[in-house]
Amino acid sequence: MGIGLRYLLFIIFLLLPLAAHSQDTRPDSINISNRICTLTGSEGADFNALIAQKNQFDCSEDKYSKTTDYLWLIANVKAQAGQFSDPIIRMRTSRHGDVSILRHFNDGSSYNEFIALKDMNEKWRSPYAIAVDLRDDIGRNPDFIAIGIQKPWDPQNWQDVKILERILDEQLDQESRQYSALITGLLFAPILLNFVIFIIIRQRFILYHTLMVVGIMVNHISWTGQIFDIFPSITMADRSIISHIALSAVGFAACMLIRSICNPKKLGRFLQSTLLIAGSSCLLITIIVMILSPAWPLIGSQIFHIFFIIMTFTALCSLIYASLRGDKMAMLQLAGLSFAIVISIIRVGRALGFWENAPVLDLEFNIAVMLELLTISYVVGLRAYQLRKSRDEALQESKVLGLLAHSDSLTKLLNRRGFMEKYSKIAAQSEKRDINRAIMLIDIDKFKKVNDEFGHDAGDMVLVQMGTLLKNSCRENDICARLGGEEFILLISSYKENGVDSFAQRLRATINNHDFSDDEITLDKITVSIGIVMMDLAQERDFKAYYHAADKALYSAKHLGRDAIVFGELSKPDALSASDHKQSKEDGIKKGGDEFTPATS
């Protein structure tokens, strides 16, 4: 299934609850927010004093006023209360202290219900609301209702107040809990995906994205009230503190994710540093503010919102800047974050009082966050795929380079370096006494004549076929390499006493019987001269000594008329004659070079 189709299905899936919510026209719910007057006051205020204050201000100047002490919401509900058989007041809630519900009746009496903060969990309704009975304890409908809120966190959250039937309240709560649980379940998917991706590529940005998802999940669990089911002892204030710290962690992770995924050259050092400072400051200051917030909740809330909007603005500007410079990763992140950022700005602006009549976007915010998370997950997966692909390409290139460095490009056999590495491993191992090993130098006879008469292409053809014959003749534990020119070297092993000699004779016969000609070139029989020296790694591990002895044997095979096999003997370096040293210099190894000097053909 294509990415685009997955996006479409996911968006439709998330929008279904919102569509059902927006088209809910059931008559058993009345929103009285436009009837509410928001008043500053104190705990235990007299109802008549509240009415007098309401009449004085007429709810125009201080409808959205804030207080660090106490807030009163007052409304006439006489007409609405009589329309319900079992009415419930459902109110949005933010972090606060204790709540008083003051009901005033037409006979002049009042009934005050005090709800302690620790008891608020029992009245919780998902999302973001509590529900209390509209009637008093004997079933009377009030004319006025006054709600007193101690230490409100964000007074605007209390403007969404509804009167509805109890059965509808229970139904809405159940629907909201199911939807919230669904969102929480969906959030586990990117966490599990990140775990798999991190095991594969082990990149730090995977951890940043995981922190971002976990922060979103904690915030969602906290604000939707699921945290009360997990930790029954959690209070409303604790819930708000946890949520704000989770949001600051999301902001920090988002800033670090942008730094990690965007192209550093297109993002620039200044914005990289700014993102680090903004994200870290938002997280650290939020933690400090939340620790101190029980003493001054509203100020703490304002500080959090200020630093959160600074962090959001920094992230947005960074993505826009990198996108304008052609960074595709930044473009994808910007597309995913745009909706969530817009809604976040609206919510923060409302909380700070800059946009007092801004709508409260709940389900829309959840959808925006999920779309943003899905997009960022796609970006992270794409980045991980690119890194994995680059790593595989680099590994493959490294293997190719390693193969080229240790093999002969023409014959595909090992070259001198490859041979010496394998020889060194064998020499470093303890020698088994029941294995006979030998160094075998092989040189093609009269190879220069082939090049002179038929050209170098014919010579290359002979070398390639010779390499194939040698490789096919060797066993798995043998080593076969081309030293250079027409000279080859073999390290062979045999459990039989005369196994080396038998192998050499079979190899010589195989080469003699092979037709090196093709459809265009007819070549005479190709023969080889072979020099062999038996090895005893327990006594001598210096390859130069073995090579010198095998090379002398090969030289002797050439002087015997070629097409011959000669076994040489290992001689001590200090016992070499002057002529041997001269011959070694001419026919042996180039000191400090990368190739062996081949013997005369």
C-alpha positions in Angstrom: 0.0 0.0 0.0 1.4 3.4 -1.0 2.3 6.0 1.5 -0.2 8.4 0.2 -3.1 5.9 0.5 -2.0 5.1 4.1 -2.1 8.8 4.9 -5.6 9.2 3.4 -7.0 6.2 5.3 -5.4 7.3 8.5 -6.8 10.8 8.2 -10.3 9.5 7.5 -10.0 7.1 10.4 -9.1 10.0 12.8 -11.7 12.4 11.4 -14.7 10.0 11.9 -15.0 10.7 15.6 -14.6 14.4 15.0 -17.3 14.3 12.3 -19.6 12.5 14.7 -18.8 15.0 17.4 -19.3 18.1 15.2 -22.7 16.7 13.9 -24.0 16.0 17.4 -27.3 17.8 17.4 -28.9 15.9 20.3 -31.3 18.3 22.2 -30.4 16.8 25.6 -27.3 19.1 25.9 -27.2 22.9 26.3 -24.0 25.0 26.3 -24.4 27.9 28.8 -20.9 29.3 28.3 -22.4 32.5 26.7 -24.5 33.0 29.9 -21.6 32.7 32.3 -20.0 35.7 34.0 -16.4 35.3 35.2 -15.7 37.2 38.4 -12.7 37.6 40.6 -13.4 37.0 44.3 -12.6 34.9 47.3 -13.6 31.6 48.8 -16.9 31.7 50.7 -18.2 34.8 48.9 -21.9 35.6 49.6 -24.3 34.9 46.7 -25.8 38.4 46.9 -22.3 39.9 46.7 -21.6 37.9 43.6 -24.9 39.0 42.0 -24.1 42.6 42.9 -20.7 42.3 41.3 -22.2 40.6 38.2 -24.7 43.4 37.8 -22.0 46.1 38.3 -19.7 44.7 35.6 -22.4 43.3 33.5 -19.9 40.5 32.5 -18.3 42.7 29.9 -15.0 44.0 31.2 -13.9 41.0 33.2 -15.4 38.1 31.4 -12.0 36.6 30.7 -10.1 38.1 33.7 -7.6 36.0 35.5 -6.7 35.6 39.1 -4.1 33.9 41.1 -6.4 33.4 44.0 -10.0 32.6 43.3 -12.4 32.7 40.4 -16.2 32.6 40.3 -18.3 31.6 37.4 -22.0 32.6 37.7 -25.0 32.0 35.4 -28.8 32.0 35.4 -29.8 28.4 34.6 -33.5 28.6 35.6 -34.8 28.2 32.0 -32.4 25.4 31.1 -32.6 23.4 34.3 -36.3 22.6 33.8 -35.7 21.0 30.4 -33.9 18.0 31.8 -35.2 15.1 33.8 -31.8 14.3 35.4 -29.5 17.3 34.7 -25.7 17.2 35.0 -23.3 20.2 34.7 -20.3 19.3 32.7 -17.4 21.7 32.8 -14.0 21.9 31.2 -11.3 21.8 33.8 -7.7 22.8 34.1 -5.3 22.7 37.0 -6.9 24.2 40.0 -7.5 23.9 43.7 -10.7 23.0 45.4 -14.0 23.8 43.8 -17.3 25.1 45.3 -20.7 24.6 43.6 -23.1 27.2 44.9 -26.8 26.6 43.9 -29.3 29.4 44.6 -33.0 28.7 44.5 -36.1 30.9 43.9 -37.0 30.9 47.6 -33.7 32.7 48.4 -32.0 29.7 49.9 -28.6 28.3 48.8 -26.9 24.9 48.7 -23.1 24.8 48.6 -21.2 21.7 47.6 -17.5 21.6 48.3 -15.3 19.4 46.1 -11.8 18.8 47.3 -9.0 18.5 44.8 -8.3 15.0 45.9 -11.9 14.0 45.2 -11.9 15.5 41.7 -10.9 12.2 40.1 -14.2 10.6 40.8 -16.0 13.3 38.8 -13.6 13.3 35.9 -15.0 13.1 32.4 -12.8 12.5 29.3 -11.6 14.7 27.8 -10.8 17.7 30.0 -14.0 17.9 32.0 -15.7 17.2 35.3 -19.4 16.6 35.9 -21.5 17.4 39.0 -25.2 17.3 39.7 -27.1 20.4 38.9 -29.8 19.7 41.5 -29.2 19.8 45.2 -29.4 16.8 47.5 -33.2 16.8 47.6 -33.7 17.2 43.9 -34.4 20.9 43.5 -33.4 22.8 40.3 -31.6 26.0 41.0 -32.2 29.4 39.5 -28.6 30.4 39.6 -25.4 28.4 39.7 -22.1 29.8 40.9 -18.8 27.8 40.6 -15.9 28.9 42.7 -12.4 27.8 41.6 -9.4 28.0 43.8 -6.1 28.8 42.1 -7.3 28.4 38.5 -4.6 27.4 36.0 -6.2 28.8 32.9 -9.6 30.5 33.5 -10.5 30.2 29.8 -10.7 26.4 30.2 -13.8 27.0 32.4 -15.8 28.7 29.8 -17.1 25.5 28.2 -19.9 24.6 30.5 -22.9 22.4 29.5 -26.1 21.2 31.0 -27.0 17.7 29.8 -28.8 14.5 30.8 -26.9 12.2 33.0 -27.3 9.3 30.5 -25.7 11.5 27.8 -22.9 12.5 30.1 -22.1 8.8 30.7 -22.4 8.1 26.9 -20.1 11.0 26.0 -17.6 9.9 28.7 -17.6 6.4 27.4 -17.1 7.6 23.7 -14.3 9.9 24.7 -12.5 7.2 26.8 -12.7 4.8 23.8 -11.3 7.5 21.5 -8.6 8.4 23.9 -7.6 4.8 24.4 -7.5 4.4 20.6 -5.1 7.3 20.3 -2.9 5.9 23.1 -2.8 2.5 21.4 -1.8 4.1 18.1 1.1 5.9 19.8 2.7 2.5 20.6 3.2 1.8 16.9 6.0 4.4 16.3 7.7 3.4 19.6 7.9 -0.2 18.5 9.0 0.9 15.0 11.7 3.1 16.5 12.9 0.2 18.6 13.4 -1.9 15.5 15.0 0.9 13.5 17.4 1.8 16.4 18.6 -1.8 16.6 19.4 -1.6 12.9 21.1 1.8 12.5 21.7 3.0 16.1 21.3 6.7 15.3 20.7 9.3 18.0 17.8 10.9 16.2 15.8 7.7 16.7 16.0 8.3 20.5 14.9 11.9 20.0 11.9 10.8 18.0 11.1 8.1 20.7 11.2 10.8 23.4 8.9 12.9 21.3 6.4 10.0 21.0 6.6 9.1 24.6 6.1 12.8 25.6 3.0 13.0 23.4 1.7 9.7 24.9 2.2 10.9 28.5 0.6 14.2 27.7 -2.4 12.5 26.1 -2.8 10.0 28.9 -2.6 12.8 31.4 -5.0 15.3 29.8 -7.6 12.7 28.9 -7.7 11.4 32.4 -6.4 7.9 31.7 -3.7 8.6 34.2 -6.4 8.5 37.0 -7.1 4.9 36.0 -3.4 4.0 36.1 -2.5 6.0 39.2 -5.7 6.5 41.3 -3.8 8.7 43.8 -2.8 11.3 41.2 -4.5 14.7 41.7 -5.6 17.2 39.1 -2.6 19.3 39.9 -0.3 16.4 39.5 -1.9 15.6 36.2 -1.3 19.1 34.9 2.3 19.2 36.1 3.0 15.9 34.4 1.4 17.1 31.2 3.3 20.3 31.0 6.6 18.5 31.6 5.7 16.0 28.9 5.0 18.8 26.5 8.3 20.5 27.2 10.0 17.1 26.6 8.2 16.9 23.2 9.4 20.4 22.4 13.0 19.5 23.3 12.9 16.3 21.3 11.4 18.1 18.3 14.2 20.7 18.3 16.9 18.0 18.6 15.2 16.0 15.9 15.2 19.0 13.5 18.9 19.5 14.2 19.6 15.8 13.6 17.6 15.2 10.4 17.9 18.5 8.5 20.9 19.1 6.4 23.5 20.9 8.6 24.7 23.1 5.7 21.2 24.2 4.8 20.1 24.7 8.5 23.2 26.6 9.4 25.2 26.7 12.7 23.2 29.6 14.1 19.9 27.8 13.9 21.4 24.6 15.1 22.7 26.4 18.3 19.4 28.3 18.6 17.4 25.0 18.5 19.5 23.5 21.1 19.2 26.5 23.4 15.4 26.9 22.9 14.6 23.2 23.4 16.9 22.8 26.4 15.7 26.0 28.1 12.0 25.1 27.6 12.6 21.7 29.2 14.7 22.8 32.1 12.6 25.9 32.9 9.4 24.0 32.7 10.6 21.4 35.2 11.7 24.2 37.6 8.4 26.1 37.1 6.3 23.0 37.6 8.1 22.2 40.9 7.4 25.7 42.2 4.0 26.0 40.6 1.9 24.9 43.6 2.9 28.2 45.2 2.1 30.4 42.2 0.3 28.3 39.6 -0.9 31.0 37.2 2.6 32.6 37.0 4.1 29.2 36.4 1.6 28.5 33.7 2.4 31.8 32.0 6.1 31.2 32.1 5.7 27.7 30.6 3.5 29.1 27.8 6.0 31.8 27.0 8.9 29.5 26.7 6.9 26.9 24.9 5.8 29.5 22.2 9.5 30.6 21.9 10.5 27.0 21.4 7.7 26.5 18.9 8.5 29.7 17.0 12.2 28.7 16.8 11.4 25.2 15.5 9.0 26.7 12.9 11.5 29.3 11.7 14.3 26.7 11.4 12.1 24.4 9.3 11.0 27.3 7.1 14.6 28.5 6.6 15.9 25.0 5.8 12.9 24.3 3.5 13.5 27.5 1.5 17.1 26.4 1.0 15.8 23.1 -0.5 16.1 20.7 2.4 13.5 18.0 1.6 13.6 16.6 5.1 12.7 20.0 6.5 9.9 20.3 4.0 8.3 17.0 5.2 8.7 18.0 8.9 7.2 21.4 8.2 4.2 19.9 6.5 3.6 17.5 9.4 4.1 20.2 12.1 2.2 23.0 10.5 -1.3 22.0 11.6 -0.2 21.1 15.1 1.8 24.4 15.4 -1.1 26.5 14.3 -3.4 24.9 16.9 -0.7 25.1 19.6 -0.3 28.8 18.9 -4.1 29.3 19.2 -4.2 27.4 22.5 -1.2 29.2 23.9 -2.5 32.6 22.7 -5.8 31.9 24.4 -4.0 30.8 27.6 -1.9 34.0 27.6 -4.9 36.2 27.0 -3.8 37.4 23.6 -6.7 35.7 21.9 -9.4 35.5 24.5 -12.2 34.3 22.2 -10.1 31.6 20.5 -11.8 28.3 20.1 -10.9 25.4 22.4 -9.6 22.7 20.0 -9.6 19.3 21.7 -10.3 16.6 19.1 -8.7 18.8 16.4 -5.5 19.0 18.5 -5.4 15.2 18.9 -5.8 14.8 15.1 -3.2 17.4 14.4 -0.7 15.7 16.8 -1.4 12.3 15.3 -0.9 13.7 11.7 2.3 15.4 12.8 3.5 12.3 14.5 2.7 10.2 11.5 4.6 12.6 9.2 7.6 12.8 11.5 7.6 9.0 11.8 7.7 8.8 8.0 10.5 11.3 7.9 12.4 9.3 10.6 11.8 6.1 8.7 12.9 7.7 5.4 16.0 9.1 7.1 16.8 5.7 8.6 16.3 4.1 5.2 18.7 6.6 3.6 21.3 6.0 6.3 20.9 2.3 6.0 21.2 2.5 2.2 24.3 4.7 2.5 25.8 2.4 5.0 25.1 -0.7 2.8 26.6 1.1 -0.2 29.6 2.2 1.9 30.0 -1.4 3.1 29.7 -2.8 -0.4 32.1 -0.3 -1.7 34.5 -1.2 1.2 34.2 -4.8 0.3 34.8 -4.1 -3.4 37.8 -2.0 -2.5 39.0 -4.6 -0.1 38.6 -7.2 -2.8 40.5 -5.1 -5.3 43.2 -4.5 -2.8 43.7 -8.2 -2.1 42.9 -9.7 -5.5 44.3 -9.6 -9.1 41.9 -7.8 -11.4 42.6 -10.0 -14.4 42.6 -13.5 -13.0 40.5 -12.9 -9.9 43.0 -14.7 -7.8 44.7 -13.3 -4.7 47.5 -10.8 -5.3 50.7 -10.5 -3.3 49.0 -8.6 -0.4 46.1 -11.1 -0.2 48.5 -14.0 -0.3 50.7 -12.6 2.4 47.7 -11.9 4.8 46.6 -15.5 4.5 50.1 -16.8 4.9 50.6 -14.7 8.0 47.5 -16.2 9.6 48.7 -19.7 8.9 52.2 -18.9 10.2 50.7 -17.5 13.4 48.8 -20.8 14.1 50.4 -23.7 15.8 51.6 -26.2 13.3 50.0 -29.7 13.0 52.7 -32.2 12.5 50.6 -34.6 10.3 50.0 -31.9 7.6 52.6 -31.4 4.8 52.7 -27.9 3.5 54.6 -26.5 0.5 55.3 -23.3 -1.3 54.9 -23.8 -5.1 56.0 -21.2 -7.6 54.6 -21.6 -11.1 55.9 -19.7 -14.2 54.4 -20.0 -17.7 57.1 -21.1 -20.2 57.9 -18.8 -23.1 55.0 -16.5 -22.2 56.8 -13.5 -23.9 56.5 -15.4 -27.2 52.7 -15.5 -26.9 52.5 -11.8 -26.3 54.9 -11.1 -29.2 53.2 -13.3 -31.7 49.6 -13.0 -30.8 49.4 -9.8 -28.8 48.6 -8.9 -25.2 45.0 -9.9 -25.5 46.1 -13.5 -26.2 48.5 -13.3 -23.3 45.7 -12.0 -21.0 43.5 -14.9 -22.2 46.2 -17.4 -21.3 46.6 -15.8 -17.8 42.9 -15.9 -17.1 42.6 -19.6 -18.1 45.7 -20.4 -16.1 44.2 -18.7 -13.1 41.0 -20.8 -13.5 43.0 -24.0 -13.8 45.0 -23.3 -10.7 42.0 -22.3 -8.7 40.0 -25.4 -9.7 43.0 -27.6 -8.9 43.4 -26.2 -5.4 41.4 -27.4 -2.4 39.6 -25.2 0.1 42.5 -24.8 2.5 45.0 -24.1 -0.2 46.1 -20.6 -1.2 46.4 -19.6 -4.9 47.7 -16.2 -6.0 49.2 -14.3 -8.9 52.5 -12.6 -8.0 52.7 -10.6 -11.2 53.3 -11.1 -14.9 53.1 -14.9 -15.7 54.2 -16.0 -12.2 51.8 -17.7 -9.8 52.3 -18.9 -6.2 50.5 -21.7 -4.3 50.5 -22.7 -0.7 49.2 -26.3 -0.7 48.8 -28.9 2.1 48.5 -32.6 2.1 48.1 -35.4 4.7 50.0 -37.8 2.5 53.8 -38.0 2.5 54.1 -37.7 -1.3 50.9 -35.7 -1.6 52.7 -32.5 -2.7 54.6 -34.3 -5.5 51.4 -36.0 -6.7 49.5 -32.7 -6.7 52.3 -31.0 -8.7 52.3 -33.8 -11.3 48.6 -33.7 -11.7 48.6 -29.9 -12.0 51.4 -30.0 -14.6 49.5 -32.7 -16.6 46.3 -30.6 -16.4 48.0 -27.6 -17.9 49.7 -29.6 -20.6 46.4 -31.1 -21.7 44.5 -27.9 -21.7 43.8 -26.1 -25.0 44.3 -22.4 -24.4 43.2 -21.6 -28.0 39.9 -20.0 -28.9 37.9 -19.4 -32.1 40.2 -16.7 -33.3 43.6 -17.7 -32.0 45.3 -21.1 -32.2 48.1 -21.4 -29.6 50.7 -24.1 -29.2 50.7 -26.2 -26.1 51.3 -24.1 -23.0 53.6 -25.6 -20.4 54.8 -24.4 -16.9 57.9 -24.7 -14.8 57.3 -25.4 -11.1 59.6 -24.8 -8.1 58.6 -26.4 -4.8 59.9 -26.1 -1.2 58.5 -28.1 1.7 57.6 -26.0 4.8 58.1 -26.5 8.5 56.5 -23.6 10.2 57.7 -24.9 13.6 61.3 -24.2 12.6 61.0 -21.4 10.0 58.3 -18.9 9.5 60.1 -16.3 7.4 58.3 -16.3 4.0 61.4 -14.8 2.3 63.4 -17.9 3.1 60.8 -20.1 1.6 60.3 -17.9 -1.4 64.1 -17.8 -2.0 64.3 -21.6 -1.9 61.2 -22.1 -4.2 62.5 -19.5 -6.6 65.9 -21.2 -6.9 64.0 -24.5 -7.6 62.0 -22.7 -10.3 65.2 -21.3 -11.8 66.6 -24.8 -11.9 63.4 -26.1 -13.6 63.8 -23.5 -16.3 67.4 -24.5 -16.9 66.4 -28.2 -17.2 64.5 -27.3 -20.3 61.2 -26.0 -18.8 58.0 -28.1 -18.4 59.6 -29.5 -15.3 59.1 -29.8 -11.5 62.0 -29.2 -9.1 62.0 -29.5 -5.3 64.3 -27.1 -3.5 65.8 -27.1 0.0 65.5 -24.4 2.6 68.9 -22.8 3.3 70.0 -20.6 6.1 70.3 -16.9 5.2 73.8 -16.7 6.7 74.9 -19.8 4.6 74.1 -18.2 1.3 77.0 -17.7 -1.1 77.8 -14.4 -2.8 76.3 -15.8 -6.0 73.2 -16.8 -4.1 72.7 -13.3 -2.8 73.2 -11.9 -6.3 70.7 -14.4 -7.7 68.3 -13.6 -4.9 68.5 -9.9 -5.6 67.9 -10.5 -9.3 65.3 -13.3 -9.2 63.8 -12.9 -5.7 61.7 -10.2 -4.0 62.0 -6.5 -4.6 62.8 -5.1 -1.2 60.1 -2.6 -0.2 58.0 -3.3 -3.4 54.5 -4.6 -3.7 55.3 -7.3 -6.4 57.5 -10.2 -6.7 60.0 -10.2 -9.5 59.1 -13.2 -11.7 61.8 -15.6 -12.8 62.9 -15.7 -16.4 60.4 -17.4 -18.7 
